[in-house]
Amino acid sequence: MSPTRKFLPFAMRNSTFGCLALPSEPFVFPQPMPQCAVYPTVPKGDGLLISPIGSQDGSLLAFVSNRQDLTATASISNADRNVELFANKTNQCTSPTATNVISLQVTSSSGNIFGGYNLAPSVNYSGMRIAFISDRNFSQNACRNCSNPDANFEVFVADVSESNAITLTQVTSTTAGASTSPAISADGNYVAFLSDARGLVCEVNCTASGGRLHIYRADLRNLSNTTHITSFVMSQVTPPSGASNADYDFPMISSNGATVVYVTNVADVEAGNAGNAYEVRQARYNDPTNCTQLGWPVQWRKHAQKAPVGMSHDAVVVVFTSPDAKAIIS
């Protein structure tokens, strides 16, 4: 969903759309509002191009590719054709052209294409920060707080505010399992993600036993510190109750990071939801240490599909797919 609630970027066959109204939360967009009519584009070529996502101000387009013809810098030309994270950015939003678009290779991995992947980009409003996942073990001189010798999927954040000085930071550091599906807030201060990894350092609302699937939120507000970052304040978004095989997916975070919505089939998130039907749930942070699970009326239960959800910037409207027309609320 676009920040102005005008666009729904996906559709599914054999489904209908649902729409939920949530309590409003304050967020002030940076000024000016988006000016780019067209995002900086990617030229045609031979290779993989997937997961395109643009910043809300229109200045940056992030994507995943194994192509080696996307940047003009020979030292980062992706000669080994790894699956890397790229970004095209422009400072001239009124008319991005080939002459004013800067092409960046955000990650630079070694080895062949089967040695690992950099995937699932999520971009903040201004295009300054990109959250993504990787199973690479980046070198310490190229990435802050980085150590991933077991090569499981971890959450990273790239600061691309300076085109010639990209900074990578590893947000999660775990053993066994994977951390995936990152969603960064518009202000760039929080990232929600899905994880079943053991060893995840969690400070707020945490489940004692590790290794079970949950959604978490990482506080990135100290990301701009120039000193070495040892950890981020991590909180568990989803409730600790539920069956061991409970499924959570598709986290989406509001612009200021205070609301997280997700899809789940967990039976005891709310009384009355027996069985494995999927529903959309939300968690609201009243403060950094207080996460409250909020529900919707009974007619919205069991009417969601396991599919991506969208949320307006102010967390007032959530859109989702449903196999049941009864889920449509207008």
C-alpha positions as CSV (number, residue, x, y, z in Angstrom):
1,M,0.0,0.0,0.0
2,S,1.3,3.5,-0.8
3,P,1.8,6.0,2.1
4,T,-1.2,8.0,0.9
5,R,-3.5,5.0,0.8
6,K,-4.1,5.4,-2.9
7,F,-2.3,2.3,-4.4
8,L,-2.5,-1.4,-3.7
9,P,0.6,-3.0,-5.3
10,F,-0.5,-6.6,-5.6
11,A,-3.4,-8.9,-6.3
12,M,-4.1,-12.6,-6.0
13,R,-6.3,-15.0,-8.0
14,N,-9.4,-16.6,-6.4
15,S,-9.3,-14.0,-3.6
16,T,-11.0,-10.8,-2.5
17,F,-9.5,-7.9,-0.7
18,G,-10.1,-7.0,2.9
19,C,-9.6,-3.6,4.6
20,L,-9.3,-2.9,8.3
21,A,-9.5,0.4,10.1
22,L,-7.0,0.9,12.9
23,P,-6.6,3.6,15.5
24,S,-4.5,6.4,14.1
25,E,-0.9,7.1,15.2
26,P,1.1,10.3,14.6
27,F,3.7,10.5,11.9
28,V,4.9,13.6,10.0
29,F,6.3,13.0,6.6
30,P,9.6,14.6,5.7
31,Q,9.0,17.5,3.4
32,P,8.7,17.9,0.5
33,M,6.3,15.0,-0.5
34,P,7.4,12.6,-3.2
35,Q,8.4,14.4,-6.5
36,C,9.7,11.5,-8.6
37,A,7.2,10.5,-11.3
38,V,9.3,7.6,-12.3
39,Y,11.9,5.7,-10.2
40,P,15.4,5.4,-11.4
41,T,15.2,2.5,-13.8
42,V,17.4,-0.5,-14.5
43,P,18.7,-1.1,-18.1
44,K,18.0,-4.4,-19.9
45,G,20.6,-7.1,-19.6
46,D,21.4,-10.7,-19.2
47,G,20.8,-12.0,-15.7
48,L,18.5,-12.0,-12.7
49,L,16.5,-9.0,-11.6
50,I,14.1,-9.6,-8.7
51,S,12.5,-8.0,-5.6
52,P,12.4,-4.3,-6.8
53,I,11.3,-1.9,-4.1
54,G,11.4,1.9,-4.1
55,S,11.7,4.5,-1.4
56,Q,8.6,6.4,-0.7
57,D,10.1,9.7,-1.8
58,G,10.9,8.2,-5.2
59,S,14.7,8.8,-5.0
60,L,15.9,5.2,-4.8
61,L,15.1,1.8,-6.3
62,A,16.6,-1.3,-4.6
63,F,16.7,-4.7,-6.2
64,V,18.5,-8.0,-6.2
65,S,20.5,-9.2,-9.2
66,N,23.4,-11.4,-10.3
67,R,24.3,-9.2,-13.3
68,Q,27.7,-7.8,-13.8
69,D,26.9,-4.8,-15.9
70,L,25.0,-2.6,-13.5
71,T,27.7,-0.4,-12.1
72,A,30.5,1.6,-13.7
73,T,33.0,0.8,-11.0
74,A,35.3,-2.0,-12.1
75,S,36.1,-3.0,-8.5
76,I,32.5,-3.9,-7.7
77,S,31.3,-5.2,-11.1
78,N,30.1,-8.5,-9.6
79,A,32.4,-10.5,-11.8
80,D,31.5,-13.8,-10.0
81,R,27.8,-13.1,-10.5
82,N,26.8,-13.6,-7.0
83,V,23.2,-12.7,-6.0
84,E,23.8,-9.2,-4.7
85,L,21.8,-6.2,-3.5
86,F,21.9,-3.2,-5.8
87,A,20.3,0.3,-5.7
88,N,19.8,3.0,-8.3
89,K,19.4,6.5,-6.8
90,T,19.0,10.0,-8.0
91,N,19.2,13.4,-6.4
92,Q,17.1,14.9,-9.3
93,C,13.7,13.5,-8.6
94,T,11.9,15.7,-11.1
95,S,13.5,13.9,-14.0
96,P,15.8,10.9,-13.3
97,T,17.8,10.0,-16.4
98,A,20.8,7.9,-17.3
99,T,23.1,10.9,-16.6
100,N,21.9,11.6,-13.1
101,V,21.2,8.1,-11.7
102,I,23.9,6.6,-9.5
103,S,24.1,2.8,-9.6
104,L,25.3,1.2,-6.4
105,Q,26.3,-2.4,-5.6
106,V,25.3,-2.4,-2.0
107,T,26.8,-5.9,-1.1
108,S,29.9,-7.4,-2.4
109,S,30.2,-11.1,-1.7
110,S,32.9,-13.6,-2.7
111,G,32.6,-17.0,-4.1
112,N,30.1,-18.3,-6.7
113,I,26.4,-17.9,-7.0
114,F,25.8,-21.0,-4.9
115,G,27.8,-19.7,-2.0
116,G,25.1,-17.5,-0.6
117,Y,22.5,-14.8,-1.3
118,N,21.6,-11.2,-0.4
119,L,17.8,-11.0,-0.6
120,A,14.5,-9.3,0.5
121,P,15.3,-5.6,0.5
122,S,13.1,-3.2,2.4
123,V,13.7,0.6,2.0
124,N,12.9,3.5,4.4
125,Y,11.0,6.6,3.3
126,S,14.1,8.7,2.2
127,G,16.0,5.8,0.6
128,M,18.9,6.2,3.0
129,R,18.6,2.8,4.7
130,I,17.9,-0.6,3.2
131,A,17.1,-3.6,5.4
132,F,17.8,-7.0,3.8
133,I,18.8,-10.6,4.7
134,S,22.0,-12.4,3.8
135,D,23.7,-15.7,4.6
136,R,27.1,-14.2,3.8
137,N,29.8,-13.8,6.3
138,F,30.9,-10.3,5.4
139,S,34.4,-9.2,6.5
140,Q,34.6,-6.9,9.5
141,N,36.2,-4.1,7.5
142,A,33.2,-4.1,5.1
143,C,30.5,-4.5,7.7
144,R,29.9,-3.3,11.3
145,N,29.1,-5.9,13.9
146,C,29.4,-8.7,11.4
147,S,30.0,-12.3,12.2
148,N,28.1,-15.1,10.4
149,P,30.4,-18.1,10.2
150,D,27.6,-20.6,10.3
151,A,26.1,-18.9,7.2
152,N,22.5,-18.8,8.3
153,F,20.2,-16.0,7.1
154,E,20.6,-12.8,9.3
155,V,19.1,-9.3,9.1
156,F,21.4,-6.5,7.9
157,V,20.9,-2.8,7.3
158,A,22.8,-0.8,4.6
159,D,23.2,2.9,5.0
160,V,23.4,4.3,1.4
161,S,23.1,8.0,2.3
162,E,26.7,8.4,1.0
163,S,27.1,6.8,-2.4
164,N,30.8,6.4,-2.1
165,A,30.8,5.2,1.5
166,I,28.1,2.5,2.0
167,T,27.9,1.1,5.5
168,L,26.6,-2.4,6.3
169,T,25.6,-3.4,9.8
170,Q,24.5,-6.9,11.0
171,V,21.4,-6.6,13.1
172,T,20.9,-10.2,14.2
173,S,23.5,-12.7,15.1
174,T,22.2,-16.2,15.7
175,T,22.9,-19.9,15.5
176,A,20.6,-22.4,13.7
177,G,17.5,-21.3,12.0
178,A,16.9,-18.1,9.9
179,S,15.9,-14.5,10.3
180,T,13.9,-13.3,7.2
181,S,11.2,-11.0,5.9
182,P,12.6,-7.7,7.1
183,A,10.3,-4.6,7.0
184,I,11.9,-1.3,7.9
185,S,9.9,1.7,9.2
186,A,9.7,4.8,7.1
187,D,11.8,6.8,9.6
188,G,14.4,4.1,9.4
189,N,14.5,3.6,13.2
190,Y,13.0,0.1,13.5
191,V,12.9,-3.1,11.5
192,A,10.4,-6.0,12.0
193,F,11.4,-9.4,10.9
194,L,10.5,-13.1,11.1
195,S,12.8,-15.5,12.9
196,D,13.0,-19.1,14.2
197,A,16.8,-18.7,15.0
198,R,18.3,-19.8,18.3
199,G,20.6,-17.5,20.1
200,L,18.7,-14.3,19.2
201,V,19.4,-11.7,21.8
202,C,16.0,-10.4,22.9
203,E,15.3,-8.0,25.8
204,V,11.5,-7.3,25.7
205,N,8.5,-9.7,25.8
206,C,10.8,-12.7,25.0
207,T,9.9,-16.3,24.9
208,A,12.2,-18.3,27.1
209,S,12.7,-21.3,24.8
210,G,14.4,-20.4,21.5
211,G,14.0,-21.9,18.1
212,R,10.3,-21.2,17.7
213,L,8.9,-19.0,15.0
214,H,8.1,-15.5,16.1
215,I,8.2,-11.9,14.8
216,Y,10.6,-9.5,16.3
217,R,11.3,-5.7,16.2
218,A,14.8,-4.3,16.4
219,D,15.5,-0.8,17.5
220,L,17.9,0.9,15.1
221,R,18.1,4.3,16.7
222,N,21.8,3.9,17.6
223,L,22.6,2.8,14.1
224,S,24.2,6.1,13.3
225,N,26.8,5.8,16.1
226,T,30.3,5.9,14.7
227,T,31.5,3.6,17.5
228,H,31.3,-0.2,17.2
229,I,27.7,-1.4,17.8
230,T,27.5,-4.5,19.9
231,S,23.7,-5.1,19.9
232,F,20.3,-3.5,19.2
233,V,17.4,-3.5,21.6
234,M,15.3,-6.5,20.4
235,S,11.7,-7.1,21.3
236,Q,9.4,-10.0,20.5
237,V,6.3,-8.8,18.7
238,T,4.2,-12.0,18.7
239,P,2.8,-13.4,22.0
240,P,4.8,-16.2,23.6
241,S,1.7,-18.5,23.7
242,G,0.6,-20.7,20.9
243,A,1.4,-24.2,19.6
244,S,4.9,-25.1,18.7
245,N,4.0,-25.3,15.0
246,A,2.3,-21.9,15.0
247,D,2.8,-20.0,11.8
248,Y,3.6,-16.2,11.6
249,D,4.4,-14.4,8.4
250,F,4.5,-11.2,6.4
251,P,5.3,-8.6,9.1
252,M,4.6,-5.0,8.1
253,I,5.6,-2.0,10.2
254,S,4.2,1.5,10.4
255,S,6.1,4.6,9.6
256,N,7.2,5.4,13.1
257,G,7.6,1.7,14.1
258,A,4.9,1.7,16.7
259,T,2.6,-0.7,15.0
260,V,3.4,-4.1,13.5
261,V,0.8,-6.2,11.6
262,Y,1.2,-9.8,10.5
263,V,-0.6,-12.9,9.3
264,T,-0.9,-15.9,11.7
265,N,-2.7,-19.2,12.2
266,V,-1.9,-19.4,15.9
267,A,-5.0,-20.8,17.7
268,D,-4.7,-18.9,21.0
269,V,-3.7,-15.4,19.9
270,E,-7.3,-14.5,20.7
271,A,-10.1,-16.6,22.3
272,G,-12.3,-18.1,19.7
273,N,-9.8,-18.7,17.0
274,A,-9.6,-22.4,17.1
275,G,-7.9,-24.3,14.3
276,N,-5.5,-23.2,11.7
277,A,-7.4,-20.5,9.8
278,Y,-5.2,-17.5,9.1
279,E,-6.0,-14.0,10.3
280,V,-4.4,-10.6,10.4
281,R,-3.2,-9.4,13.8
282,Q,-1.6,-6.2,15.0
283,A,0.8,-5.3,17.9
284,R,1.0,-1.8,19.2
285,Y,4.0,-0.3,21.1
286,N,2.9,2.2,23.6
287,D,6.5,2.6,24.5
288,P,9.7,0.7,23.7
289,T,9.0,-1.9,26.4
290,N,5.3,-2.2,26.2
291,C,3.9,-4.3,23.3
292,T,0.2,-4.8,23.4
293,Q,-1.6,-7.4,21.1
294,L,-4.8,-5.8,19.7
295,G,-7.6,-7.6,18.0
296,W,-10.5,-6.8,15.6
297,P,-14.1,-7.8,15.9
298,V,-15.0,-11.5,15.4
299,Q,-16.1,-11.1,11.8
300,W,-12.5,-10.5,10.7
301,R,-11.2,-13.6,12.3
302,K,-10.3,-16.6,10.1
303,H,-10.8,-14.6,6.9
304,A,-7.2,-13.9,5.7
305,Q,-5.0,-15.8,3.4
306,K,-1.4,-16.4,4.0
307,A,-0.3,-13.6,1.8
308,P,1.4,-10.2,2.1
309,V,-0.5,-7.4,3.9
310,G,-0.3,-3.7,3.3
311,M,-0.6,-0.8,5.7
312,S,-0.9,2.9,5.4
313,H,1.8,5.1,6.7
314,D,-0.3,6.2,9.7
315,A,-1.4,2.6,10.5
316,V,-5.0,3.6,10.0
317,V,-5.8,1.2,7.1
318,V,-4.6,-2.4,6.6
319,V,-5.3,-4.3,3.4
320,F,-5.1,-8.1,3.0
321,T,-6.3,-10.9,0.7
322,S,-9.1,-13.2,1.7
323,P,-11.0,-16.1,0.2
324,D,-14.2,-15.0,1.8
325,A,-16.1,-11.9,0.7
326,K,-17.4,-11.5,4.3
327,A,-14.0,-10.1,5.1
328,I,-14.4,-7.0,3.0
329,I,-15.0,-4.0,5.2
330,S,-15.5,-0.6,3.7
